[in-house]
Amino acid sequence: MWIYEKKLQFSVKVSKCIPRMARMLLEQYGGADGNSPRPLDT
């Protein structure tokens, strides 16, 4: 049996929101037309 802890390896500080960068990162994970079985909302 596995226990999954959602924990980052390094601490991350987000100072400002960059929508263009967020859109580019989502495209790398499959994009709007990707065939992911569930959305990346976690």
Helices and strands as residue ranges (DSSP letters): H 19-28
